[in-house]
Amino acid sequence: MLHLHAGPALEKPREVIVQALVVDAAERGRGIGGEMLAYAEKWARGCGFWSVAVTSQVAPTDSHAFYEGLGYRVEATSHLVRKMLA
């Protein structure tokens, strides 16, 4: 599954955000995720965007090596701050 959206931003150029990229565990390591990101990049270029961004957990995971192997690099880290409304 690949879910993309155009991320609005006031402080930087708009970019495509990969909201979700999921490959079935049994199918990982076969290049499917890389193909999906290549599609995201092609789509983004075709729509006039200059970048594609992906969020990932701060703690090391297999996804870090996956994204870095495809040329993505860590630009920033942050915490999600939430208040639940009753």
N, C-alpha and C positions, 0 to 999 in steps of 0.2 A: 504494500500500500504506500502510495506517495501522496501527501497532501501539501499543496503549495498555496501561498497567498502573497499578495503584494503588501509589503509592510510600509505603512505611512511613517514618516519621520520628519520632524521639524528641524533637527540639528544635523542631518546628513541626507544624502540622496536616497530616494526610495530604493528599496531592494526587495528581492524575492526571498521570502522566508520559507524554509522547509519546516512545516508544522509537525509532520510525522513522516518517517520513513521506516517501514517495517518489512522485513523479509522473514518468512517462516524459518524457524531454527533448523529444520531439516534441509533447507535450500541454501543456507549461508555458505559463503566461501566459493560460490560459483559465478560471481560477478554480477549478480542481479542488482544488488544495491548500487554498485558503480554505474550500471546501465541506467538506473532510475535517476541518479544524480546527474548523469550526462544529459538525460532528457530535460531535467529541471534547468540546467545551465543553457541548453539550446532554446528552451521555451523563454527563459528570462532574456536572453540576447535578442530573440525575435520580437519581444515586447518592448525593447529599448532599455532594459535594466542593465546596470553595470556590475551588480554583485548578487550573490546568493549567500544567505546566512543560515546556519543550523545551530540550534542550541543543544547542549549536551550536559550531562551531569558534571559537576566539578571533580568528584572523585574519579580516579582512573577507571576506565571501562574499555572493553574491546572496541567500542565505537570511536574512541579517540584515535587509535592507530588506523582505523578504517578511513576516517575523514582526513587525517594528516597524509595518508598514502595517496589520496586523491587531490592533494594540493591545498586543502583547507588548513587554516592556522588559527590558533586561539588569538582572538582580538581583545577579549575582556572576560572577566568573571563577575558574577553578581549573585545576590541572594534574592529569592522570591519572598516578598513580604505580603502577607494577606491578613485581612480581618474578616472573619465570618460574621455575617449579619443575621440576626435572629428574626 
